[in-house]
Amino acid sequence: MADRTDDIGIVVAPAAGRVGAERVSPRGLALTFSALRHRNYRLFFFGQLVSLIGTWMQNVAQAWLVYDLTGSPFYLGIVSFAGAIPVLFLTLWAGVIVDRVPKRNLLMLTQTGALLLAFFLSADVFLGWVQPWHIVIFAFLLGAVNAFDAPTRQSFVVEMVGREDLTNAIGLNSAIFQMARIIGPSIAGITLAAVGPAWCFFLNGISFIAVIIALGLMQVRPTIAIKKGASSFAQLRQGLEFIRRNQTVRTLLGMVAVANVFAFGYSALMPAFAQDILHAGPTGLGLLSASVGMGALMGALIVASLGAFQHKGRLLTMGNLVFPAMVLLFAASRFFPLSMLILVGAGLGFMIQNAMTNTLIQLAVPDDLRGRVMSVYMLVFQGFFPIGSLMAGTIAQNFGVPAGASFGGSVAMLAGLIWLWRAPYIRRLK
């Protein structure tokens, strides 16, 4: 099928990456993993799993190192906020670039940049030079890489699996993220206790090689949505105008924004909870993070197995209420095993909420606007979270660590109840 150009000058190329995929409808367990029929997605799946394990090792080790150097929950918020600044300013324009260039090539560049930053941070710690402000700078630079990487990865999925397996692939992407969240922090806790954070950063750098190789082995026909020569401002405006006109997409983005500004702020305080509230040390921090990952993995597999499930909006609404409820319970808990169990529930609610939001937005977005609309989604998803982390850290510094988590959970719960009342059309989404 030839490319077509619509009346606003956007070139829409056919979906790619589906050669050899079976057309029969999968059932049972095969339905949960149906996107793995596609060779390109299989390469991406296993490469990303290795890379994300390393990323979670670095996330845990970096937070622990910051808290070990400063003893300040506020500084944890500063580091998270530093990573958000580039996301806030670059992500929207990154969406325009994503629709202009081959996505696989852009991903190889971003993954290489993240690899180099991990090695540099590792060397900084190995040599004994590291200072808290160094970590802030590394977080800022990695944020700049992620501003381009995240919307590219989200938009690349349809090129690997086509629209017929898009929902399943989104669920499986979330599943590998959460499998890594279980494995990575557990390894990080052991590695931190045994040899220190520098090795966590070094192993993260090594892990990026897996996804770079996987991308190099793919055979894809790139989808270039934007005609060269068109104004970047006009192209960005097209994406923003689509969101402005679409009530459902606006509401879904609002749900993500509230969750990441308020409810998810508790995660930035996890080192403080592990050390000062639950007295569990670095190994306990790894177990708490792994508990969140376990619940989120359950949620991701639920989403991946939905198939023709016709009540996606109801499932989203449930996740939108369960997540902040679990955050409030976690803030109140002082018993480590109970806190782990609560965090399984928090991970489940968070993943159902965000995976369903991602799925419903992607199903509503035309292919020719996907990069730009998903850049807004990633701006809200990634860029707003550190704002909440900074807020949670400030409240924790002045009123105690539990207060930093419970405030955000309360606001998110109130917002969820308001949407339950005022946005019934969300519950009807299929």
N, C-alpha and C positions, 0 to 999 in steps of 0.2 A: 504494500500500500504506500502510495507516495505521501510525502509531507503535504500539509495544507496550511494556508495562511488565512487567518480570520480577519474580520473587518477592523481590528485594532492593531494589525501588523505583527501578530505573534505567530511564529512558526511552531506548529505542533507536530512532532515526529512520532512515529509509531513506537509503542512500548517494545523493549528489547530484553534479551537475556532469558528467553523462554524456550529456546531450542531444545527439543527432546523431552519436554515436560508432558506427562500423561494428561489426557483430557478427562479421564474418568473421575467421578467424584469420590474422594477418599472417605473412609468411614472409621469410626472407633479411634484407636491410637494413631492410625495413619492420618486422621484429620488434624490431630494436635500438632503433627510435624509435617504437614503437607507442603510447606514452602521448601523443605529440604529436597523435594523432587528436582529442584533447579540447581544445576552444577555451580553456577556463580554464587548462589546464596549459600550452598554448602561450604564453599571456600570462605565466604565472608563470615559465616556462623562460627567456624572453628578458629579462624584467625582472630576474630573479635573476642572470643572467649579467652584465649591466652593473653591477649593484650589487656583486656579489662581486669583480669586477675592482678596483673602488675599495677594497673591504675589504682585499684582498691588498696593494694599494699601501700602505695605512695600516699593515698589519701589518709589512711590511718596513721602511718608513720609521720607524715607532715604535721597533722594535728597534735600528735603526742609530742613531737619535737618542739613545736611552738609553745605548748603548755609547760613543757619541761624547762625551756629557756626563760619563760616569762612568769609562769604561775598565774596568768591573767586570762580569765574567760573573755574579757573585752578584746584582748589581742587575737583570740581565735576568730572573733567577728571581723577584726581588721583584715586578717589574711583572706577570709572568704570574700569580703567586700572588694579587696584588691583584685581578686580573680574575676569579679563581676564588672568592673569598670570597662574593660575592652568589650565585653559582651554587650553592655548597654549601648555603647557608641558604635560598634562595628557590625552587629548582627543583621540589622535591616539592610545595610549595603551588601553584606555577604550574601543575602538572599538574591539580590540582583545578579551578583557574580555567579552564583550557583546555577541560575537559569541561562547563563551566557556560555559556560565552558563545560567540557566533559567532566562529569562528577568524579569518575575514578581517578583521573589525573590530579584533581584538586585534593582528594582524600590522601593520595600518596604524599603530597607536599605537606599537608597538615600532620600526618602521622610521623613523618620524618622530623618535623619541627618539635613535636612532643618528645620524640626519642632523644634528641639532642639536649633538650631542657632537663630531662630526667638524669642524663649522664653528668651534666654540669652541676646540678644540685647534689648529686652523689659525691662528686669530686670536692665540692665545697665542704661537705660534712667530713669526708675522709681526711682531708687536710687540716681539719680543725679550725677552719676560718669562719664557719657559719655564724651569723648574727640574725636576730629576729627580722631585721629590715631586709636581709638578703632573701628570706623566705617570702616576704611581701613582694619583692621584685619578681621572683620566679613565678609566684601566683599570678601576677599581672601579665607576664609574658605568656604563660600557659593559657590565661583567659583570652588573649588575642588569638592564639591558635584555635581554641575551642569556638570562638565566634564564627570562624569559617568552617570548622570541622563538623559541628553539630547539625546545622541545617543541610549540609551536604549529605551526611549520612542518612538523615531522615528522608531526603528527596531521592536518594539513590535506590531505596528499597524497591520502588515500582519498576525500575530498570532491570532489577535482578529477577523479579518474580511475576511482574504484570499485576493488573488490578484484581485478577481472580484469587490470588493468594496474598493480597496486600494485608488484610486483617490478620491472617495467621502469622505473616512475617513480622508484623509489628509486635504481636504477642511474643513471638520467639526472640525478637531483639530484646524485649524486656526480660525474658527468661534468662538469656545469657548474661545480661547485665547483673541480674540477681544471683545467678550461679556464681559469678565472679565475686559478688558482694559477700557470699557465704565463704568461698574458698580464700579470697584475697585477704580479708581482715584476719581470718584464723591463722594463715601463714604469717601475716604481718605481726600479729601478737607474739608468736613464737620467735620470729626473727628479731623483733625489737628486744625481747628479753634476753636472747642469746648473743647477738652480735651488734645490735644497734640499728638506727634508722638509715644509715648510709647504704647498707646492703639492700634495704627495701627499695630505695630510689634506683640503685644500680640494676636490680632485677626487673624493675619496671621498664627501664630503658631497653633491656634485652627483649622484653615481651613485645615491644612494638614491631620487632622484626617479623613476627608471625603474620600480622595483618598486612604489612607491606608486601610480603611474599604472596599472600592470598590475593591481594588486589592485582599484583603483576600477572598472576596466572589466569585471571578472568578474561572471558571473551564477551564483550558487550558492545552494542551499538549505541553510542551516546545520544541522549535526547537533548537537543539544544532548543529551548523554548523561545528565546528572544532573538529577534532579527538584529544583526549587527548594524550599528549606526543610529539606533534609536536612543533617545535621551534616557539617561539613568534615572533622572527624577521622574520622568513620565512612567517608566517601568515600575519604579517603586510605588508610585501613586496608584497604578493599576491594582497591585496587591492590597494596598491599604483600603482602596475603595471597595474591593470585594468583601473585605472583613466588615467595613462600615455598613454595607447593605445587607449582610447576612446575620440576622438576629441570633440564630443558633450558634454560629461560629463565635460571635461576640461573647455570648454567655459562657461557652465552653472555655474561651480564653480567660474570662473573668474568674472562673472556678480554679484554673491553674494558678492564676496570679495570687489569689487569696491563700491557697494552700502553701505556696512557696514563700510568700512574704511572711506569713504568720505561723501556720502549723508546723512547717518543716524546719523552722528555726531551732527546734530542740536538738537536731542532729549536730549542729555546730557546738553544742554544749556537752556532747557525749564524753569527751575526755574528762571534763569537770565532774560529770555524774559518776563516771567509773572510779575516779580517784578520791573525790571529796565526799560524795553522797553515798555511794555503794561500797567504797573501800575495796575495789576489786583489782586495781593496778592495770598494767598494759595488757595482760592476758584477758582480763575482764572486759577491757575496751574492745578487743577483738571479738569476744563472744557476744557482746551487745550488738555490735555492727553486724555480725553474722546472723543474729536473731532477726534483725530487720530484713536482712537478705532472704532468710528462709520464708518469712511471710510474704515478701514481695515476689519470690519465685512461685509460690503457690498462686498468687494473684495473676502473674504473667501466664502461667499454664492454663488457668481458667479462661483468660482472654483468648489464648491461642486455640483452645478447643471449642470455641463458640460456634464456628461454622455459620449456619443460617439462623442462629439465635436471634429472636425478634424482640428482645427486651433489653437492648444494650443501654438505653437511657435509664431504666430502673436500676440496673447494676451499677451504673455510674453514680446515681443518687445515693445508693447504699454506701459505696466507697467514700463519697463526699462527706458522709456523716460518721462512718466508723473511724476514719483516720484521725480527726481531731479528738474524738472520744478517747482513743488509745493514747494520744499525746497527754491528755489531762490525767489519765490513770498513771502513766509513766512518771509524770512530775510528782505524783503523790506517793509513789512506791519507795520503800526503803529496804526491800528484801530482794537480793540479787536474782534468785531464780524466778520470782514473780515478775521482776522488771524484764527479764529475758522473754517470758511468755507474753507480756503486754506488747513488747516490741515486735513479736511475730504478728500480732494483730495490727499494729501500726503499719508494718510493711505490707500486709495484705490489703488494708484499706487504701494506702497510698498508691499501690500499684494498680489496683482496680480503677481507682479514680483517674490516674494519669494515663494508663494504657488505653482505657476506654475513650478518654478525651482525645488522645492522639489518633486513635482509630476513627472516631466520628468526624474529626476535622479532616483527616486525609480522604475519607470517603466523600466529603462534601466539596473538596477542592478540585477544580479542573487541573489536568496535568500541566497546562501551559502557565499556571500561576503557582505551582506547587512549591518551588524554591522560595518564592517571596512570602507566601503565606506561612510556610513552615519556619521561615526565619523569624517571623513574629511569634510563633509558638515557642521557639527555642529562646527568644529574647525573654519571654514571660517565664518559661520554665527554668532557665539557667540564670538569667540576668537578675531576676527579682529575688531569688533565693538568698544571695549574700546580703541583700538589704535586710531581709528578715533575720539573718544571722547576726548582723551588726546590731539590730534592735534587741534581739534576744541576749546578746552579750552585754549590752549596756544595762538592760534590766537586771541580768544576773549579777553584774558587778555591784549594783547599788542595792538590790533587794534580795539577793540570793539566787543560786542556780535553779532551784525548782520554780521560782517565780518567772524566770526567763522563759521557761518552757510552757508554763500554764497560761500565761497571758496570751501567747500566740494561739494556743489550742482553743482558748475561750472565744477569741475573735473568729477563728475559722468555723467553730461550731455554730456560732450565731449566724454567720453568712450562709452556712449550709441549710439551716432551718429557714432562712429567708427565701433561698432559692427553691426549697421544697414547697413553699407557699406561693411564691410569685412567678415561678417559671415551670409550670406543669408540662409545657411542651418538651422540656428536656427528658422527662420520664417516658414520653411517647416515641423517642428516637429508636430506630431499628438498625 
